[in-house]
Amino acid sequence: MNLPIKLEDIKTASNRLKHYVRHTPLLRGDKLDKAINCEVYLKPECLQITGSFKLRGATNKMLTLTDEEKAKGIIASSSGNHAQGVAYAANKLGIKVTLVLPENAPLTKIEGTKALGAKVVLHGFDSIQRYKKLYEIMDEEGYVLVHSYNDPTLIAGQGTVGYEIMENIKDLDAIVVPLGGGGLLAGIAVAVKEINPKVKVIGVEPAAIPRYSESRKLGKPVEVPMKNTIADGLMITKTGDNTYPIIEKYVDEIITVADEYIYKALYEVVFKTKLVVEPSAVIGIAAAIAGEIKYKSNDKICFVLSGGNIDPEKLVEFIRHKRK
């Protein structure tokens, strides 16, 4: 099977991005060891320049556009993190950008995007509604699309997260990755499995929107109904046709986890690591707390914390919910 990206694409992206994104550290999360019962490592993409891994893929995509495409301007749809990544990269590269965000997007994400000079269109409450509006604007204005998860060049950019992890530690037993659209998981899976196939790669998605779990059961990309979840950054209903074959080949396990465990994980991470993270970022730790990930107590497990763009008031609200 010819897959959309190879390890060489991720290596190229890593070299291309080194002057544009932050090589985030690999942290030892020892204060979480007891709660999870393993040796915890954290890849905190919440410390990325725009607060999320999304900057990597968006920048990699825009750096490969032709001069003609750059002149047309770009458009993207997002619940917030991809929008900020696109806006930041576009600002650095001098490209005009329009972003379609949900009407209920966190205020920090809306303001952060506007502050970078992007035109923001608020429309709908889910990815289906947003993309419908996006394609209407795209047809009218002739903009170039920077997809949030299904573009091969973007996936290669997200894969640099996994490439950095494998550079920083050689004897990991598993890497656990939040699963929304699938771009992050697909990219990391290629990097990890091509460097060391013995490392287990696990994707975790919200139980409310199990698009990849259902796709794996049926053997093809599927779309599931939109439902509410605290993990707003993972609210995608459709499996990507480019991410799906990569995930099927390289990802060992896909797990779903309920919101109640995401609340618990958020509490654990914020208070024990002092990192500001959003609910979507801790879904892997939530799965471990829920007992859904099987490992030995001396296993070295890396959890990717995908982002930290969250309204402070919302964070306080979520922490209080856990204490009830």
Contacts in CASP RR format, 6 or more apart in sequence:
PFRMAT RR
TARGET T0000
AUTHOR 0000-0000-0000
METHOD contacts of the structure
MODEL  1
MNLPIKLEDIKTASNRLKHYVRHTPLLRGDKLDKAINCEVYLKPECLQIT
GSFKLRGATNKMLTLTDEEKAKGIIASSSGNHAQGVAYAANKLGIKVTLV
LPENAPLTKIEGTKALGAKVVLHGFDSIQRYKKLYEIMDEEGYVLVHSYN
DPTLIAGQGTVGYEIMENIKDLDAIVVPLGGGGLLAGIAVAVKEINPKVK
VIGVEPAAIPRYSESRKLGKPVEVPMKNTIADGLMITKTGDNTYPIIEKY
VDEIITVADEYIYKALYEVVFKTKLVVEPSAVIGIAAAIAGEIKYKSNDK
ICFVLSGGNIDPEKLVEFIRHKRK
1 245 0 8 1.000
1 249 0 8 1.000
3 190 0 8 1.000
3 245 0 8 1.000
3 246 0 8 1.000
3 249 0 8 1.000
4 152 0 8 1.000
4 155 0 8 1.000
4 242 0 8 1.000
4 245 0 8 1.000
4 246 0 8 1.000
5 152 0 8 1.000
5 155 0 8 1.000
5 156 0 8 1.000
5 186 0 8 1.000
5 187 0 8 1.000
5 190 0 8 1.000
5 246 0 8 1.000
6 190 0 8 1.000
6 194 0 8 1.000
7 190 0 8 1.000
7 191 0 8 1.000
7 194 0 8 1.000
7 195 0 8 1.000
9 152 0 8 1.000
9 153 0 8 1.000
9 156 0 8 1.000
10 156 0 8 1.000
10 157 0 8 1.000
10 159 0 8 1.000
10 160 0 8 1.000
10 162 0 8 1.000
10 163 0 8 1.000
10 187 0 8 1.000
10 190 0 8 1.000
10 191 0 8 1.000
11 163 0 8 1.000
12 156 0 8 1.000
13 56 0 8 1.000
13 57 0 8 1.000
13 60 0 8 1.000
13 153 0 8 1.000
13 156 0 8 1.000
13 157 0 8 1.000
13 159 0 8 1.000
13 160 0 8 1.000
14 157 0 8 1.000
14 160 0 8 1.000
14 163 0 8 1.000
14 164 0 8 1.000
16 60 0 8 1.000
16 63 0 8 1.000
17 56 0 8 1.000
17 59 0 8 1.000
17 60 0 8 1.000
17 63 0 8 1.000
17 157 0 8 1.000
17 160 0 8 1.000
20 55 0 8 1.000
20 59 0 8 1.000
20 63 0 8 1.000
20 89 0 8 1.000
20 92 0 8 1.000
21 48 0 8 1.000
21 49 0 8 1.000
21 55 0 8 1.000
21 56 0 8 1.000
21 59 0 8 1.000
21 160 0 8 1.000
22 47 0 8 1.000
22 48 0 8 1.000
22 49 0 8 1.000
23 164 0 8 1.000
24 43 0 8 1.000
24 44 0 8 1.000
24 45 0 8 1.000
24 47 0 8 1.000
24 48 0 8 1.000
24 161 0 8 1.000
24 164 0 8 1.000
25 44 0 8 1.000
25 47 0 8 1.000
25 168 0 8 1.000
26 41 0 8 1.000
26 42 0 8 1.000
26 43 0 8 1.000
26 164 0 8 1.000
26 165 0 8 1.000
26 168 0 8 1.000
26 169 0 8 1.000
26 302 0 8 1.000
27 41 0 8 1.000
27 42 0 8 1.000
27 43 0 8 1.000
27 44 0 8 1.000
27 273 0 8 1.000
28 40 0 8 1.000
28 41 0 8 1.000
28 42 0 8 1.000
29 40 0 8 1.000
29 41 0 8 1.000
29 42 0 8 1.000
29 272 0 8 1.000
29 273 0 8 1.000
30 39 0 8 1.000
30 40 0 8 1.000
31 272 0 8 1.000
31 273 0 8 1.000
32 40 0 8 1.000
32 42 0 8 1.000
32 268 0 8 1.000
32 269 0 8 1.000
32 272 0 8 1.000
32 273 0 8 1.000
32 285 0 8 1.000
33 39 0 8 1.000
33 40 0 8 1.000
35 268 0 8 1.000
35 272 0 8 1.000
35 289 0 8 1.000
36 285 0 8 1.000
36 288 0 8 1.000
36 289 0 8 1.000
36 301 0 8 1.000
37 297 0 8 1.000
38 288 0 8 1.000
38 295 0 8 1.000
38 296 0 8 1.000
38 297 0 8 1.000
38 298 0 8 1.000
38 299 0 8 1.000
38 300 0 8 1.000
38 301 0 8 1.000
39 298 0 8 1.000
39 299 0 8 1.000
39 300 0 8 1.000
39 301 0 8 1.000
40 301 0 8 1.000
40 303 0 8 1.000
41 169 0 8 1.000
41 172 0 8 1.000
41 300 0 8 1.000
41 301 0 8 1.000
41 302 0 8 1.000
41 303 0 8 1.000
42 273 0 8 1.000
42 275 0 8 1.000
42 302 0 8 1.000
42 303 0 8 1.000
42 305 0 8 1.000
43 161 0 8 1.000
43 162 0 8 1.000
43 164 0 8 1.000
43 165 0 8 1.000
43 302 0 8 1.000
43 303 0 8 1.000
43 304 0 8 1.000
43 305 0 8 1.000
44 275 0 8 1.000
44 277 0 8 1.000
44 305 0 8 1.000
45 51 0 8 1.000
45 52 0 8 1.000
45 53 0 8 1.000
45 161 0 8 1.000
45 281 0 8 1.000
45 304 0 8 1.000
45 305 0 8 1.000
45 306 0 8 1.000
45 307 0 8 1.000
46 52 0 8 1.000
46 275 0 8 1.000
46 276 0 8 1.000
46 277 0 8 1.000
46 278 0 8 1.000
46 281 0 8 1.000
46 305 0 8 1.000
46 306 0 8 1.000
46 307 0 8 1.000
46 308 0 8 1.000
47 275 0 8 1.000
48 55 0 8 1.000
48 56 0 8 1.000
48 307 0 8 1.000
49 55 0 8 1.000
49 88 0 8 1.000
50 81 0 8 1.000
50 84 0 8 1.000
50 85 0 8 1.000
50 88 0 8 1.000
50 309 0 8 1.000
51 81 0 8 1.000
51 84 0 8 1.000
51 307 0 8 1.000
51 308 0 8 1.000
51 309 0 8 1.000
52 81 0 8 1.000
52 82 0 8 1.000
52 84 0 8 1.000
52 85 0 8 1.000
52 306 0 8 1.000
52 307 0 8 1.000
52 308 0 8 1.000
52 309 0 8 1.000
53 81 0 8 1.000
53 158 0 8 1.000
53 161 0 8 1.000
53 184 0 8 1.000
53 304 0 8 1.000
53 306 0 8 1.000
53 307 0 8 1.000
54 78 0 8 1.000
54 81 0 8 1.000
54 82 0 8 1.000
54 84 0 8 1.000
54 85 0 8 1.000
54 86 0 8 1.000
54 148 0 8 1.000
54 158 0 8 1.000
55 84 0 8 1.000
55 85 0 8 1.000
55 88 0 8 1.000
55 89 0 8 1.000
56 157 0 8 1.000
56 158 0 8 1.000
56 159 0 8 1.000
56 160 0 8 1.000
56 161 0 8 1.000
57 153 0 8 1.000
57 154 0 8 1.000
57 155 0 8 1.000
57 156 0 8 1.000
57 157 0 8 1.000
57 158 0 8 1.000
58 76 0 8 1.000
58 82 0 8 1.000
58 85 0 8 1.000
58 86 0 8 1.000
58 88 0 8 1.000
58 89 0 8 1.000
58 146 0 8 1.000
58 154 0 8 1.000
59 85 0 8 1.000
59 88 0 8 1.000
59 89 0 8 1.000
59 92 0 8 1.000
59 157 0 8 1.000
60 153 0 8 1.000
60 154 0 8 1.000
60 156 0 8 1.000
60 157 0 8 1.000
60 160 0 8 1.000
61 146 0 8 1.000
61 151 0 8 1.000
61 153 0 8 1.000
61 154 0 8 1.000
61 157 0 8 1.000
62 70 0 8 1.000
62 74 0 8 1.000
62 86 0 8 1.000
62 89 0 8 1.000
62 90 0 8 1.000
62 93 0 8 1.000
62 95 0 8 1.000
62 146 0 8 1.000
63 89 0 8 1.000
63 93 0 8 1.000
64 153 0 8 1.000
65 74 0 8 1.000
65 95 0 8 1.000
65 144 0 8 1.000
69 144 0 8 1.000
70 93 0 8 1.000
70 94 0 8 1.000
70 95 0 8 1.000
72 142 0 8 1.000
72 143 0 8 1.000
72 144 0 8 1.000
73 95 0 8 1.000
73 96 0 8 1.000
73 97 0 8 1.000
73 98 0 8 1.000
73 143 0 8 1.000
73 144 0 8 1.000
74 86 0 8 1.000
74 90 0 8 1.000
74 95 0 8 1.000
74 96 0 8 1.000
74 97 0 8 1.000
74 98 0 8 1.000
74 143 0 8 1.000
74 144 0 8 1.000
74 145 0 8 1.000
74 146 0 8 1.000
75 97 0 8 1.000
75 98 0 8 1.000
75 99 0 8 1.000
75 100 0 8 1.000
75 134 0 8 1.000
75 137 0 8 1.000
75 138 0 8 1.000
75 141 0 8 1.000
75 143 0 8 1.000
75 144 0 8 1.000
75 145 0 8 1.000
75 146 0 8 1.000
76 82 0 8 1.000
76 83 0 8 1.000
76 86 0 8 1.000
76 97 0 8 1.000
76 98 0 8 1.000
76 99 0 8 1.000
76 100 0 8 1.000
76 134 0 8 1.000
76 145 0 8 1.000
76 146 0 8 1.000
76 147 0 8 1.000
76 148 0 8 1.000
77 83 0 8 1.000
77 99 0 8 1.000
77 100 0 8 1.000
77 101 0 8 1.000
77 127 0 8 1.000
77 130 0 8 1.000
77 131 0 8 1.000
77 133 0 8 1.000
77 134 0 8 1.000
77 148 0 8 1.000
78 84 0 8 1.000
78 86 0 8 1.000
78 99 0 8 1.000
78 100 0 8 1.000
78 101 0 8 1.000
78 130 0 8 1.000
78 148 0 8 1.000
79 101 0 8 1.000
79 102 0 8 1.000
79 105 0 8 1.000
79 109 0 8 1.000
79 127 0 8 1.000
79 232 0 8 1.000
79 233 0 8 1.000
79 235 0 8 1.000
80 101 0 8 1.000
80 105 0 8 1.000
80 106 0 8 1.000
80 109 0 8 1.000
80 110 0 8 1.000
80 113 0 8 1.000
80 233 0 8 1.000
80 309 0 8 1.000
81 109 0 8 1.000
81 233 0 8 1.000
81 306 0 8 1.000
81 307 0 8 1.000
81 309 0 8 1.000
82 148 0 8 1.000
82 149 0 8 1.000
83 99 0 8 1.000
83 101 0 8 1.000
83 105 0 8 1.000
83 109 0 8 1.000
83 113 0 8 1.000
83 118 0 8 1.000
83 120 0 8 1.000
84 109 0 8 1.000
84 112 0 8 1.000
84 113 0 8 1.000
84 116 0 8 1.000
84 309 0 8 1.000
86 97 0 8 1.000
86 99 0 8 1.000
86 118 0 8 1.000
86 146 0 8 1.000
87 97 0 8 1.000
87 99 0 8 1.000
87 112 0 8 1.000
87 113 0 8 1.000
87 116 0 8 1.000
87 117 0 8 1.000
87 118 0 8 1.000
88 116 0 8 1.000
89 95 0 8 1.000
90 96 0 8 1.000
90 97 0 8 1.000
90 116 0 8 1.000
90 118 0 8 1.000
91 116 0 8 1.000
91 117 0 8 1.000
91 118 0 8 1.000
97 117 0 8 1.000
97 118 0 8 1.000
97 119 0 8 1.000
98 118 0 8 1.000
98 119 0 8 1.000
98 120 0 8 1.000
98 121 0 8 1.000
98 137 0 8 1.000
98 141 0 8 1.000
98 143 0 8 1.000
99 113 0 8 1.000
99 118 0 8 1.000
99 119 0 8 1.000
99 120 0 8 1.000
99 121 0 8 1.000
100 121 0 8 1.000
100 122 0 8 1.000
100 123 0 8 1.000
100 130 0 8 1.000
100 131 0 8 1.000
100 133 0 8 1.000
100 134 0 8 1.000
100 137 0 8 1.000
101 109 0 8 1.000
101 110 0 8 1.000
101 113 0 8 1.000
101 120 0 8 1.000
101 121 0 8 1.000
101 122 0 8 1.000
101 123 0 8 1.000
101 130 0 8 1.000
102 122 0 8 1.000
102 123 0 8 1.000
102 124 0 8 1.000
102 125 0 8 1.000
102 126 0 8 1.000
102 129 0 8 1.000
102 130 0 8 1.000
103 122 0 8 1.000
103 123 0 8 1.000
103 124 0 8 1.000
103 125 0 8 1.000
104 125 0 8 1.000
105 122 0 8 1.000
106 232 0 8 1.000
106 309 0 8 1.000
106 310 0 8 1.000
106 311 0 8 1.000
106 314 0 8 1.000
107 311 0 8 1.000
108 309 0 8 1.000
108 310 0 8 1.000
108 311 0 8 1.000
109 309 0 8 1.000
110 120 0 8 1.000
110 122 0 8 1.000
113 120 0 8 1.000
114 120 0 8 1.000
121 133 0 8 1.000
121 137 0 8 1.000
123 129 0 8 1.000
123 130 0 8 1.000
123 133 0 8 1.000
124 130 0 8 1.000
124 133 0 8 1.000
126 226 0 8 1.000
126 235 0 8 1.000
126 237 0 8 1.000
127 226 0 8 1.000
127 235 0 8 1.000
127 236 0 8 1.000
127 237 0 8 1.000
127 238 0 8 1.000
128 226 0 8 1.000
128 237 0 8 1.000
128 238 0 8 1.000
134 145 0 8 1.000
137 143 0 8 1.000
138 145 0 8 1.000
146 154 0 8 1.000
147 154 0 8 1.000
148 154 0 8 1.000
148 181 0 8 1.000
149 155 0 8 1.000
149 180 0 8 1.000
149 181 0 8 1.000
149 182 0 8 1.000
149 183 0 8 1.000
149 184 0 8 1.000
149 236 0 8 1.000
149 240 0 8 1.000
149 243 0 8 1.000
150 181 0 8 1.000
150 183 0 8 1.000
150 240 0 8 1.000
150 241 0 8 1.000
150 242 0 8 1.000
150 243 0 8 1.000
151 242 0 8 1.000
152 242 0 8 1.000
154 183 0 8 1.000
155 183 0 8 1.000
155 186 0 8 1.000
155 187 0 8 1.000
155 242 0 8 1.000
155 243 0 8 1.000
155 246 0 8 1.000
156 187 0 8 1.000
157 187 0 8 1.000
158 183 0 8 1.000
158 184 0 8 1.000
158 186 0 8 1.000
158 187 0 8 1.000
158 188 0 8 1.000
159 184 0 8 1.000
159 186 0 8 1.000
159 187 0 8 1.000
159 188 0 8 1.000
159 190 0 8 1.000
159 191 0 8 1.000
160 191 0 8 1.000
161 184 0 8 1.000
161 187 0 8 1.000
161 188 0 8 1.000
161 191 0 8 1.000
161 304 0 8 1.000
162 175 0 8 1.000
162 187 0 8 1.000
162 188 0 8 1.000
162 191 0 8 1.000
162 192 0 8 1.000
163 191 0 8 1.000
163 195 0 8 1.000
165 172 0 8 1.000
165 175 0 8 1.000
165 188 0 8 1.000
165 191 0 8 1.000
165 192 0 8 1.000
165 302 0 8 1.000
165 304 0 8 1.000
166 172 0 8 1.000
166 191 0 8 1.000
166 192 0 8 1.000
166 195 0 8 1.000
166 196 0 8 1.000
166 199 0 8 1.000
169 300 0 8 1.000
169 302 0 8 1.000
170 196 0 8 1.000
171 300 0 8 1.000
172 196 0 8 1.000
172 199 0 8 1.000
172 300 0 8 1.000
172 301 0 8 1.000
172 302 0 8 1.000
173 199 0 8 1.000
173 200 0 8 1.000
173 295 0 8 1.000
173 296 0 8 1.000
173 299 0 8 1.000
173 300 0 8 1.000
173 301 0 8 1.000
174 199 0 8 1.000
174 200 0 8 1.000
174 201 0 8 1.000
174 202 0 8 1.000
174 293 0 8 1.000
174 295 0 8 1.000
174 299 0 8 1.000
174 300 0 8 1.000
174 301 0 8 1.000
174 302 0 8 1.000
175 188 0 8 1.000
175 192 0 8 1.000
175 199 0 8 1.000
175 200 0 8 1.000
175 201 0 8 1.000
175 202 0 8 1.000
175 301 0 8 1.000
175 302 0 8 1.000
175 303 0 8 1.000
175 304 0 8 1.000
176 202 0 8 1.000
176 203 0 8 1.000
176 204 0 8 1.000
176 284 0 8 1.000
176 285 0 8 1.000
176 287 0 8 1.000
176 288 0 8 1.000
176 293 0 8 1.000
176 301 0 8 1.000
176 302 0 8 1.000
176 303 0 8 1.000
176 304 0 8 1.000
177 184 0 8 1.000
177 185 0 8 1.000
177 188 0 8 1.000
177 189 0 8 1.000
177 201 0 8 1.000
177 202 0 8 1.000
177 203 0 8 1.000
177 204 0 8 1.000
177 284 0 8 1.000
177 304 0 8 1.000
177 306 0 8 1.000
178 184 0 8 1.000
178 185 0 8 1.000
178 203 0 8 1.000
178 204 0 8 1.000
178 205 0 8 1.000
178 231 0 8 1.000
178 234 0 8 1.000
178 280 0 8 1.000
178 281 0 8 1.000
178 283 0 8 1.000
178 284 0 8 1.000
178 304 0 8 1.000
178 306 0 8 1.000
179 185 0 8 1.000
179 203 0 8 1.000
179 204 0 8 1.000
179 205 0 8 1.000
179 212 0 8 1.000
179 234 0 8 1.000
179 254 0 8 1.000
179 283 0 8 1.000
180 205 0 8 1.000
180 211 0 8 1.000
180 212 0 8 1.000
180 233 0 8 1.000
180 234 0 8 1.000
180 235 0 8 1.000
180 236 0 8 1.000
180 280 0 8 1.000
181 211 0 8 1.000
181 234 0 8 1.000
181 236 0 8 1.000
181 238 0 8 1.000
181 239 0 8 1.000
181 240 0 8 1.000
181 243 0 8 1.000
182 212 0 8 1.000
182 236 0 8 1.000
182 240 0 8 1.000
182 243 0 8 1.000
182 247 0 8 1.000
183 243 0 8 1.000
184 304 0 8 1.000
184 306 0 8 1.000
185 201 0 8 1.000
185 203 0 8 1.000
185 243 0 8 1.000
185 247 0 8 1.000
185 251 0 8 1.000
186 242 0 8 1.000
186 243 0 8 1.000
186 246 0 8 1.000
186 247 0 8 1.000
186 250 0 8 1.000
187 246 0 8 1.000
188 201 0 8 1.000
188 304 0 8 1.000
189 201 0 8 1.000
189 246 0 8 1.000
189 247 0 8 1.000
189 249 0 8 1.000
189 250 0 8 1.000
189 251 0 8 1.000
190 246 0 8 1.000
190 250 0 8 1.000
192 199 0 8 1.000
192 201 0 8 1.000
192 250 0 8 1.000
193 199 0 8 1.000
193 201 0 8 1.000
193 250 0 8 1.000
200 252 0 8 1.000
200 253 0 8 1.000
201 250 0 8 1.000
201 251 0 8 1.000
201 252 0 8 1.000
201 253 0 8 1.000
202 251 0 8 1.000
202 252 0 8 1.000
202 253 0 8 1.000
202 254 0 8 1.000
202 255 0 8 1.000
202 284 0 8 1.000
202 287 0 8 1.000
202 293 0 8 1.000
203 212 0 8 1.000
203 251 0 8 1.000
203 253 0 8 1.000
203 254 0 8 1.000
203 255 0 8 1.000
203 284 0 8 1.000
204 254 0 8 1.000
204 255 0 8 1.000
204 256 0 8 1.000
204 257 0 8 1.000
204 283 0 8 1.000
204 284 0 8 1.000
204 286 0 8 1.000
204 287 0 8 1.000
204 292 0 8 1.000
205 211 0 8 1.000
205 212 0 8 1.000
205 213 0 8 1.000
205 234 0 8 1.000
205 254 0 8 1.000
205 255 0 8 1.000
205 256 0 8 1.000
205 257 0 8 1.000
205 283 0 8 1.000
206 229 0 8 1.000
206 231 0 8 1.000
206 234 0 8 1.000
206 235 0 8 1.000
206 256 0 8 1.000
206 257 0 8 1.000
206 259 0 8 1.000
206 262 0 8 1.000
206 283 0 8 1.000
207 229 0 8 1.000
207 256 0 8 1.000
207 257 0 8 1.000
207 258 0 8 1.000
207 259 0 8 1.000
208 227 0 8 1.000
208 228 0 8 1.000
208 229 0 8 1.000
208 259 0 8 1.000
209 224 0 8 1.000
209 225 0 8 1.000
209 226 0 8 1.000
209 227 0 8 1.000
209 229 0 8 1.000
209 234 0 8 1.000
209 235 0 8 1.000
209 236 0 8 1.000
209 237 0 8 1.000
210 224 0 8 1.000
210 256 0 8 1.000
211 222 0 8 1.000
211 223 0 8 1.000
211 224 0 8 1.000
211 236 0 8 1.000
211 237 0 8 1.000
211 238 0 8 1.000
211 239 0 8 1.000
212 239 0 8 1.000
212 244 0 8 1.000
212 247 0 8 1.000
212 254 0 8 1.000
213 254 0 8 1.000
213 256 0 8 1.000
214 222 0 8 1.000
214 224 0 8 1.000
215 221 0 8 1.000
215 222 0 8 1.000
215 239 0 8 1.000
215 244 0 8 1.000
216 248 0 8 1.000
216 254 0 8 1.000
219 248 0 8 1.000
220 244 0 8 1.000
221 238 0 8 1.000
221 239 0 8 1.000
221 240 0 8 1.000
221 241 0 8 1.000
221 244 0 8 1.000
222 239 0 8 1.000
223 237 0 8 1.000
223 238 0 8 1.000
223 239 0 8 1.000
224 237 0 8 1.000
225 237 0 8 1.000
226 235 0 8 1.000
226 237 0 8 1.000
229 235 0 8 1.000
229 259 0 8 1.000
229 262 0 8 1.000
230 259 0 8 1.000
230 262 0 8 1.000
230 263 0 8 1.000
230 279 0 8 1.000
230 318 0 8 1.000
231 259 0 8 1.000
231 262 0 8 1.000
231 279 0 8 1.000
231 280 0 8 1.000
231 283 0 8 1.000
232 278 0 8 1.000
232 279 0 8 1.000
232 280 0 8 1.000
233 278 0 8 1.000
233 280 0 8 1.000
234 280 0 8 1.000
234 283 0 8 1.000
247 254 0 8 1.000
255 284 0 8 1.000
255 287 0 8 1.000
255 292 0 8 1.000
255 293 0 8 1.000
257 283 0 8 1.000
257 284 0 8 1.000
257 286 0 8 1.000
257 287 0 8 1.000
257 290 0 8 1.000
257 292 0 8 1.000
258 290 0 8 1.000
261 286 0 8 1.000
261 287 0 8 1.000
261 289 0 8 1.000
261 290 0 8 1.000
262 279 0 8 1.000
262 282 0 8 1.000
262 283 0 8 1.000
262 286 0 8 1.000
263 279 0 8 1.000
263 318 0 8 1.000
263 321 0 8 1.000
263 322 0 8 1.000
264 286 0 8 1.000
264 289 0 8 1.000
264 322 0 8 1.000
265 282 0 8 1.000
265 283 0 8 1.000
265 284 0 8 1.000
265 285 0 8 1.000
265 286 0 8 1.000
265 288 0 8 1.000
265 289 0 8 1.000
266 277 0 8 1.000
266 279 0 8 1.000
266 282 0 8 1.000
266 315 0 8 1.000
266 318 0 8 1.000
266 319 0 8 1.000
266 322 0 8 1.000
267 319 0 8 1.000
267 322 0 8 1.000
267 323 0 8 1.000
268 282 0 8 1.000
268 285 0 8 1.000
268 289 0 8 1.000
269 275 0 8 1.000
269 277 0 8 1.000
269 281 0 8 1.000
269 282 0 8 1.000
269 285 0 8 1.000
269 305 0 8 1.000
270 276 0 8 1.000
270 277 0 8 1.000
270 315 0 8 1.000
270 319 0 8 1.000
275 305 0 8 1.000
275 308 0 8 1.000
276 308 0 8 1.000
276 310 0 8 1.000
276 315 0 8 1.000
277 305 0 8 1.000
277 307 0 8 1.000
277 308 0 8 1.000
277 310 0 8 1.000
278 306 0 8 1.000
278 307 0 8 1.000
278 308 0 8 1.000
278 309 0 8 1.000
278 310 0 8 1.000
279 310 0 8 1.000
279 318 0 8 1.000
280 306 0 8 1.000
280 307 0 8 1.000
281 304 0 8 1.000
281 305 0 8 1.000
281 306 0 8 1.000
281 307 0 8 1.000
281 308 0 8 1.000
282 303 0 8 1.000
282 305 0 8 1.000
284 293 0 8 1.000
284 303 0 8 1.000
285 303 0 8 1.000
287 293 0 8 1.000
288 301 0 8 1.000
288 303 0 8 1.000
293 301 0 8 1.000
295 301 0 8 1.000
END
